[in-house]
């Protein structure tokens, strides 16, 4: 009597002759893919969205950027979801440099902020009339021409944030005329800030940065809940370095806020000229070592 050979594919086939789907295998594959993505976002790099005006003029609401997670080592804040208890120290840790733009989690919050590192452990940070003093020495500031930023949905130049700064360009298009100051730190790192004039936060008494902490400010100096501002909205002084989740590297793309269900808007809402912009601060030739 002949013995009929049945291959594996035949065993998996149902009565209709169609191959059965291995749902368990599919779920495992999707799970492994999600774990790989989470591991990459937690250990290597992750995207970040700018939701506020606190880092203008360099970063606008609607900017999407890449944050490197390995730049300063890893800590409890490194995972994409903050699932670990707060703990001191970092694995393979290194301090940021003055001028770095970093992602951080405040002391008493779970949301992420983005600010610029100004003071390092041992520094004495003070503000007088809006000018930073580091270890008793004034940080160089130089007034620049106004930045005439095109107005859009994500950059409306509202009267509450930027009173009296609405204007038009030579073609009659609405712009926001932002007063710009170029700031240069002792290590030669330069960047632009917005200075809206005298504010209550322009004068801060000297603060000694403790070991393992950094002092952070926003570039939109008068509209930033940073180390000058008390909790619950601000950072309430220097923050522990283990609360830093990564370093901002470059802008991937930027949206003006007009995206809708219309597929055409997915393209017309892109702001031109922002994709690929580096967020690493420029350094002067005479930078101090």
Secondary structure, DSSP 8 states (H G I E B T S, - for coil): -------HHHHHB-TTS-B---HHHHHHHHHHHHHHHHHHHHHTEEEEE--SSTTTTTS-TTEEEEEESSTT-B-TT-SSS--S---S--BT-----TT-EEEEE-TT-SSEEEEEEEE-TT-EEEEETTEEEETTEE-EEEEEEEEEEE-BTTB---TTTSTT-EEE-TTS-EEEEEEEEEEE-TTSEEEEEE--S--GGG-EEEEE--TTEEEEE-SBTTS--STTS-TTTS--S-EEGGGEEEEEEEEEEEB-S---SSTTHHHHTB-TT-TT-B-S-EE-TT---
